[in-house]
Amino acid sequence: MDSNKKKDGISRLDFLKMSASVGVGLAIGASGMAAIEKVVAPASKSANTTGNDSSDDRISMYGEHQAGIITPQQTYMYLASFRLMVNDRSSLIKVLRDWTRFSDLSTAGGTMRTGDNPLLPPSDTGETLDLPASKLTVTFGFGPSFFSVDGNDRFGIANKIPLYLKDIPRMPSDKIDPLLSGGDVCIQVCAEDQQVAFHALRNFIRLSMGSATLNWMQEGFISGGSGGQTPRNLFGFKDGTANNLHQTTDGYNDVVWAGDNEPDWMRGGTYMAYRKVRMFLEVWDRSSLSDQEDTFGRHKESGAAYGKKGEFDTPDPSQMPIASHVRLAKESKQLIHRRGYSYTAGVDPRTGNVDAGLLFISYQRNPEEQLLPMLKMMQSKDALNEYVSHVASGMFACPGGLREGQYIGQNILES
């Protein structure tokens, strides 16, 4: 490993050597990282590997941008918010280092060894020992309270807060639960195997014990359609069709990645907006097909906008009902990158109705221009409001991607 990769933090190889020396040991999947495997093997006579792993199952966590933003959506997602318990920079750096090391290991298809001392807790929770990486991605974001709380510059970084990082203001129809909203750090974990995704989140919780506490956690899924088809939400309509308008390098630069006027650490980064949207399935399921299609302004089966034949044909808002969801979105003349997931959470004991809906997640370079005006207009006028309720909210700044040897947040805390 060259010196440029090593000078900004503890390298992956250094971490493995350190782990082996204290008897923790790490098991790397069949990832082709021969140099790493040589370090791991001496920690135990048999290195745990996942023989069914392949390069197609792994998505690198290194690059210009964090993975999990414009990455094609995996089937399963966990979104979790953490509240930091530490108040000094060195303790914060430690937990961010630990999270980064584990992300590096798990996205590469590896697991920490269960340990050689049966009298101590295992070094890994163990539920992915025989599983491949399953296209696991980990995406980190920082909330407004990461930088300051009530004017308190808790880590000496208040001057590095990005331009548009603030809590989403209350919208006309909101019923926001503060216990399910906001947070200091948000971690989005996605994978093609639900157990792989949960394993990662579970170990983030374990590794931060005493340093951070779990604020809230949401579990999502999308339809696993083949051929890159747009997934459908629980109302049966395609969700995310408009992403097709910007899925080019120039389009992502215009829509997703932060501008040059942002702090240096946001270069290659973006803003993650989160809304938990409860869907009233029982009401929707009693509505006629024509009412459902009028609500969206699209045909349910094909996904085509009114007056069009194909899902990706350019919509004509004048052909849609005036309060339809798609018409209002088009009239805002703004694009966002949607990455939403459906959720189900059992039964609401107060009503006996199913608690289910949409975990709306979007990425954009300027939420004040792209998202908030659209959200305000749609919360005021959207026909869909009859069938949904926004119950949780959050805004997070996602740093740019990492070089090998860096830890997440390093450009904020050490520059």
C-alpha positions as CSV (number, residue, x, y, z in Angstrom):
1,M,0.0,0.0,0.0
2,D,1.5,3.4,-1.0
3,S,2.2,6.1,1.5
4,N,-0.6,8.4,0.2
5,K,-3.2,5.9,1.1
6,K,-1.7,5.3,4.5
7,K,-1.0,8.8,5.8
8,D,-4.7,9.8,6.3
9,G,-5.5,7.1,8.8
10,I,-5.1,3.5,9.8
11,S,-5.0,1.3,6.7
12,R,-6.9,-1.9,6.2
13,L,-3.8,-3.9,6.5
14,D,-2.7,-2.2,9.7
15,F,-6.1,-2.9,11.1
16,L,-5.9,-6.6,10.3
17,K,-2.4,-6.8,11.8
18,M,-3.6,-5.1,14.9
19,S,-6.6,-7.4,15.2
20,A,-4.5,-10.5,14.7
21,S,-2.0,-9.4,17.4
22,V,-4.7,-9.2,20.0
23,G,-6.2,-12.5,19.1
24,V,-9.4,-11.1,17.6
25,G,-8.7,-12.3,14.1
26,L,-10.7,-11.5,11.0
27,A,-12.1,-13.8,8.4
28,I,-12.2,-12.5,4.8
29,G,-14.5,-14.0,2.2
30,A,-13.2,-15.2,-1.1
31,S,-12.5,-11.6,-2.2
32,G,-9.2,-12.0,-3.9
33,M,-7.3,-9.9,-1.4
34,A,-4.4,-12.3,-1.0
35,A,-2.3,-9.9,1.0
36,I,-5.0,-9.6,3.6
37,E,-5.7,-13.3,3.8
38,K,-2.1,-14.0,4.6
39,V,-2.3,-11.7,7.6
40,V,-5.6,-13.2,8.7
41,A,-4.7,-16.9,8.5
42,P,-2.1,-17.0,11.3
43,A,-4.8,-15.8,13.8
44,S,-6.4,-19.2,13.5
45,K,-5.6,-22.5,11.9
46,S,-8.7,-22.2,9.8
47,A,-9.8,-18.9,8.3
48,N,-13.5,-18.5,7.9
49,T,-14.3,-17.9,4.3
50,T,-17.5,-17.7,2.2
51,G,-16.7,-20.0,-0.7
52,N,-19.9,-18.9,-2.6
53,D,-18.8,-15.3,-2.6
54,S,-17.7,-13.6,-5.9
55,S,-16.7,-10.2,-7.2
56,D,-20.3,-9.8,-8.4
57,D,-21.5,-9.9,-4.8
58,R,-19.2,-7.1,-3.6
59,I,-19.5,-3.3,-4.0
60,S,-16.5,-1.3,-3.0
61,M,-16.9,1.2,-0.2
62,Y,-14.1,3.3,-1.7
63,G,-14.3,5.9,-4.5
64,E,-15.3,9.5,-5.3
65,H,-18.8,9.0,-3.8
66,Q,-20.2,6.8,-1.1
67,A,-21.8,3.6,-2.3
68,G,-25.6,3.2,-1.7
69,I,-26.6,6.5,-3.2
70,I,-26.7,6.0,-7.0
71,T,-26.0,2.3,-6.6
72,P,-28.8,0.2,-8.2
73,Q,-31.2,-0.5,-5.3
74,Q,-30.8,-3.7,-3.4
75,T,-33.8,-5.6,-2.2
76,Y,-33.4,-4.9,1.5
77,M,-32.6,-1.8,3.5
78,Y,-32.1,-0.7,7.1
79,L,-32.0,2.9,8.0
80,A,-30.8,3.8,11.5
81,S,-30.2,7.0,13.4
82,F,-27.7,7.3,16.3
83,R,-27.4,9.8,19.1
84,L,-23.8,10.3,20.2
85,M,-23.1,9.9,23.9
86,V,-19.5,11.2,23.7
87,N,-18.6,14.9,23.9
88,D,-14.9,14.9,23.0
89,R,-13.4,14.7,19.5
90,S,-11.1,11.7,20.3
91,S,-13.9,9.5,21.5
92,L,-16.0,10.5,18.4
93,I,-13.1,9.6,16.1
94,K,-12.7,6.2,17.8
95,V,-16.3,5.2,17.1
96,L,-16.2,6.5,13.5
97,R,-12.9,4.5,13.0
98,D,-14.6,1.4,14.3
99,W,-17.6,1.8,12.1
100,T,-15.4,2.4,9.0
101,R,-13.2,-0.7,9.7
102,F,-16.3,-2.9,10.1
103,S,-17.8,-1.4,6.9
104,D,-14.6,-2.1,5.0
105,L,-14.5,-5.7,6.2
106,S,-18.2,-6.5,5.7
107,T,-18.6,-5.0,2.3
108,A,-15.6,-7.0,1.2
109,G,-17.4,-10.2,2.2
110,G,-15.6,-10.8,5.5
111,T,-16.6,-11.3,9.1
112,M,-14.7,-10.9,12.4
113,R,-13.9,-14.2,14.0
114,T,-16.0,-15.5,16.8
115,G,-13.0,-15.6,19.1
116,D,-10.7,-18.1,20.7
117,N,-11.8,-17.6,24.3
118,P,-15.1,-19.1,25.1
119,L,-15.4,-17.0,28.3
120,L,-15.5,-13.8,26.3
121,P,-18.3,-12.5,24.0
122,P,-17.6,-13.4,20.3
123,S,-15.9,-10.7,18.2
124,D,-18.7,-11.0,15.7
125,T,-22.4,-11.8,16.1
126,G,-21.9,-14.6,13.5
127,E,-25.0,-14.7,11.5
128,T,-23.2,-14.1,8.2
129,L,-20.3,-16.6,8.6
130,D,-21.4,-18.6,5.6
131,L,-23.0,-15.9,3.5
132,P,-21.5,-13.8,0.7
133,A,-21.3,-10.0,0.7
134,S,-24.7,-9.8,-1.1
135,K,-23.9,-6.4,-2.6
136,L,-23.8,-4.8,0.8
137,T,-23.4,-1.1,0.9
138,V,-23.1,1.3,3.9
139,T,-23.9,5.0,3.5
140,F,-23.2,7.5,6.3
141,G,-24.9,10.9,6.9
142,F,-24.5,13.5,9.6
143,G,-27.5,15.5,11.0
144,P,-27.5,19.1,12.1
145,S,-27.0,18.1,15.7
146,F,-23.7,16.4,14.8
147,F,-22.2,19.9,14.3
148,S,-23.9,21.8,17.2
149,V,-26.8,21.4,19.7
150,D,-28.5,24.5,21.0
151,G,-25.5,26.6,20.0
152,N,-23.1,24.2,21.7
153,D,-20.1,23.5,19.4
154,R,-19.7,20.1,21.0
155,F,-16.8,18.8,18.7
156,G,-15.4,22.1,17.5
157,I,-16.8,21.7,14.0
158,A,-19.8,24.0,13.9
159,N,-18.1,26.1,11.3
160,K,-18.0,23.1,8.9
161,I,-21.7,22.6,8.7
162,P,-22.8,22.4,5.1
163,L,-25.0,25.2,3.5
164,Y,-28.3,23.4,3.5
165,L,-28.2,21.1,6.5
166,K,-31.1,21.8,8.7
167,D,-34.1,19.9,9.9
168,I,-37.0,19.7,7.4
169,P,-39.5,22.3,8.4
170,R,-43.0,21.2,9.5
171,M,-45.2,20.8,6.5
172,P,-49.0,21.5,6.4
173,S,-50.2,17.9,6.8
174,D,-47.3,16.6,9.0
175,K,-47.9,14.4,12.0
176,I,-44.2,14.0,12.8
177,D,-43.1,11.8,15.7
178,P,-39.9,13.3,17.1
179,L,-38.9,9.9,18.5
180,L,-38.7,8.6,14.9
181,S,-36.9,11.6,13.4
182,G,-33.5,13.3,13.2
183,G,-30.4,12.2,14.9
184,D,-26.6,12.9,15.0
185,V,-25.5,10.2,12.6
186,C,-27.6,8.2,10.1
187,I,-26.5,4.9,8.6
188,Q,-28.2,3.4,5.5
189,V,-27.4,-0.3,5.1
190,C,-28.6,-2.1,1.9
191,A,-28.0,-5.6,0.6
192,E,-29.6,-8.4,-1.5
193,D,-29.8,-10.6,1.6
194,Q,-31.8,-9.3,4.6
195,Q,-29.7,-11.2,7.1
196,V,-26.5,-9.6,5.7
197,A,-28.0,-6.2,6.0
198,F,-29.2,-6.7,9.5
199,H,-25.9,-8.2,10.6
200,A,-24.1,-5.0,9.5
201,L,-26.5,-2.8,11.4
202,R,-26.4,-5.0,14.5
203,N,-22.6,-4.8,14.6
204,F,-22.7,-1.0,14.2
205,I,-24.8,-0.9,17.3
206,R,-22.5,-3.3,19.1
207,L,-19.3,-1.5,18.2
208,S,-20.7,1.9,19.4
209,M,-21.9,0.7,22.8
210,G,-21.1,3.3,25.3
211,S,-20.3,5.9,22.6
212,A,-23.6,6.1,20.7
213,T,-27.1,4.9,21.3
214,L,-29.7,3.8,18.7
215,N,-32.3,6.6,18.1
216,W,-34.6,4.8,15.7
217,M,-34.4,2.1,13.1
218,Q,-36.5,1.4,10.0
219,E,-36.6,-1.7,7.9
220,G,-37.5,-1.6,4.2
221,F,-37.8,-3.7,1.1
222,I,-38.5,-3.3,-2.6
223,S,-39.9,-5.6,-5.2
224,G,-37.1,-7.7,-6.7
225,G,-38.1,-7.3,-10.3
226,S,-35.7,-8.4,-13.0
227,G,-34.3,-6.3,-15.8
228,G,-34.0,-3.1,-13.9
229,Q,-37.7,-2.4,-13.7
230,T,-38.9,0.4,-11.6
231,P,-40.1,-1.0,-8.2
232,R,-43.7,-0.6,-7.2
233,N,-44.9,0.8,-3.9
234,L,-47.5,-0.7,-1.7
235,F,-50.3,1.1,-3.6
236,G,-49.2,-0.9,-6.6
237,F,-47.8,2.1,-8.6
238,K,-44.2,2.4,-9.9
239,D,-42.1,4.5,-7.6
240,G,-39.0,6.3,-9.0
241,T,-39.8,6.6,-12.7
242,A,-38.4,10.1,-12.8
243,N,-34.9,8.9,-11.8
244,N,-34.5,8.0,-15.5
245,L,-34.3,11.7,-16.4
246,H,-30.9,12.2,-14.7
247,Q,-29.1,8.9,-14.7
248,T,-26.0,10.1,-16.5
249,T,-22.7,11.6,-15.2
250,D,-23.8,15.1,-16.0
251,G,-27.3,14.4,-14.6
252,Y,-25.9,13.2,-11.3
253,N,-23.7,16.3,-11.1
254,D,-26.7,18.5,-11.7
255,V,-29.1,16.7,-9.4
256,V,-27.3,14.7,-6.7
257,W,-23.7,15.8,-5.9
258,A,-23.0,18.8,-3.8
259,G,-21.9,22.0,-5.4
260,D,-18.5,23.7,-5.3
261,N,-19.7,26.3,-2.8
262,E,-20.0,23.6,-0.1
263,P,-17.2,22.8,2.5
264,D,-14.4,20.7,1.0
265,W,-15.5,17.6,2.9
266,M,-18.8,17.6,1.0
267,R,-17.1,17.3,-2.4
268,G,-18.5,14.2,-3.9
269,G,-21.2,14.2,-1.2
270,T,-24.9,14.9,-1.1
271,Y,-27.9,15.5,1.1
272,M,-30.1,12.6,2.2
273,A,-33.7,13.5,3.0
274,Y,-35.9,10.9,4.8
275,R,-39.6,10.8,5.4
276,K,-41.6,8.0,6.8
277,V,-45.0,7.9,5.0
278,R,-47.8,5.9,6.5
279,M,-50.1,4.5,3.9
280,F,-53.7,3.9,4.7
281,L,-54.0,0.6,2.9
282,E,-57.5,-0.2,4.0
283,V,-58.9,3.1,2.6
284,W,-56.9,2.7,-0.6
285,D,-58.0,-0.8,-1.2
286,R,-61.6,0.3,-1.1
287,S,-61.0,3.0,-3.8
288,S,-61.9,2.4,-7.4
289,L,-59.1,1.9,-10.0
290,S,-60.0,5.2,-11.7
291,D,-59.8,7.0,-8.4
292,Q,-56.4,5.5,-7.7
293,E,-55.1,6.4,-11.2
294,D,-56.5,9.9,-10.9
295,T,-54.7,10.3,-7.6
296,F,-51.3,9.6,-9.2
297,G,-52.0,10.8,-12.8
298,R,-50.5,7.6,-14.1
299,H,-51.9,4.3,-15.3
300,K,-51.4,1.6,-12.6
301,E,-50.4,-1.3,-14.8
302,S,-48.1,0.3,-17.4
303,G,-46.8,3.3,-15.3
304,A,-47.5,5.6,-18.2
305,A,-48.6,9.1,-17.5
306,Y,-52.1,10.2,-18.6
307,G,-52.1,10.8,-22.3
308,K,-48.9,8.6,-22.8
309,K,-48.3,4.9,-23.7
310,G,-45.0,4.1,-22.0
311,E,-43.7,4.6,-18.4
312,F,-40.8,6.8,-19.5
313,D,-42.7,8.9,-22.1
314,T,-42.5,12.6,-21.2
315,P,-45.5,13.5,-19.1
316,D,-47.9,16.3,-20.0
317,P,-49.2,17.7,-16.8
318,S,-52.2,19.2,-18.6
319,Q,-53.5,15.7,-19.2
320,M,-53.6,14.9,-15.5
321,P,-56.1,15.9,-12.7
322,I,-55.0,19.2,-11.2
323,A,-54.2,17.7,-7.8
324,S,-52.6,14.5,-9.0
325,H,-49.3,13.5,-7.5
326,V,-47.3,13.4,-10.7
327,R,-48.7,16.6,-12.0
328,L,-47.7,18.5,-8.9
329,A,-44.2,16.9,-9.0
330,K,-43.7,18.0,-12.6
331,E,-45.0,21.5,-12.0
332,S,-42.3,22.0,-9.4
333,K,-39.8,21.7,-12.3
334,Q,-37.2,20.1,-9.9
335,L,-35.5,16.7,-9.9
336,I,-34.4,14.6,-7.0
337,H,-32.9,11.1,-6.9
338,R,-35.4,8.8,-5.2
339,R,-34.3,5.7,-3.3
340,G,-37.4,4.7,-1.4
341,Y,-38.3,1.4,0.2
342,S,-41.6,0.0,1.4
343,Y,-42.1,-1.0,5.0
344,T,-44.5,-3.1,7.1
345,A,-44.6,-2.9,10.9
346,G,-47.4,-5.1,12.1
347,V,-50.8,-3.8,13.2
348,D,-51.7,-0.5,14.8
349,P,-53.2,-1.6,18.1
350,R,-55.4,1.5,18.3
351,T,-57.2,0.9,15.0
352,G,-56.5,-2.7,14.0
353,N,-55.2,-1.5,10.7
354,V,-51.9,-2.5,9.1
355,D,-49.0,-0.2,9.8
356,A,-47.3,0.0,6.4
357,G,-46.1,2.5,3.9
358,L,-43.1,4.1,2.3
359,L,-39.7,5.0,3.6
360,F,-39.1,8.0,1.3
361,I,-35.4,8.5,0.8
362,S,-34.1,11.1,-1.7
363,Y,-30.6,12.5,-2.5
364,Q,-30.1,16.0,-3.8
365,R,-27.4,18.6,-4.0
366,N,-29.6,21.5,-2.7
367,P,-32.7,20.4,-0.7
368,E,-33.9,24.0,-0.2
369,E,-34.2,24.4,-4.0
370,Q,-35.0,20.9,-5.1
371,L,-37.0,19.2,-2.3
372,L,-38.6,21.6,0.2
373,P,-40.7,23.7,-2.2
374,M,-41.9,20.5,-3.8
375,L,-42.7,18.9,-0.5
376,K,-44.6,22.0,0.7
377,M,-46.7,22.2,-2.4
378,M,-47.5,18.5,-2.4
379,Q,-48.4,18.4,1.3
380,S,-50.8,21.3,0.6
381,K,-52.5,20.2,-2.6
382,D,-51.7,16.5,-3.4
383,A,-54.7,14.2,-3.8
384,L,-52.5,11.5,-2.3
385,N,-52.8,13.2,1.1
386,E,-56.2,11.5,1.6
387,Y,-54.4,8.2,1.7
388,V,-51.1,8.9,3.5
389,S,-49.6,10.6,6.6
390,H,-46.0,11.8,7.0
391,V,-45.0,10.5,10.5
392,A,-41.2,10.9,10.6
393,S,-38.5,13.1,9.0
394,G,-34.8,13.8,8.8
395,M,-32.1,15.5,6.8
396,F,-28.5,14.4,6.8
397,A,-25.3,15.5,4.9
398,C,-23.5,12.6,3.4
399,P,-19.7,13.2,2.9
400,G,-17.9,12.3,-0.3
401,G,-16.4,8.9,-0.8
402,L,-13.4,7.5,1.1
403,R,-9.9,6.6,0.0
404,E,-8.5,3.4,1.5
405,G,-7.1,4.2,4.9
406,Q,-9.5,7.0,5.7
407,Y,-12.3,6.8,8.2
408,I,-15.8,8.4,7.7
409,G,-15.9,12.0,8.8
410,Q,-12.1,12.3,8.9
411,N,-12.2,15.3,6.5
412,I,-14.5,17.1,9.0
413,L,-12.6,16.3,12.2
414,E,-9.0,16.4,11.1
415,S,-8.8,19.1,8.4
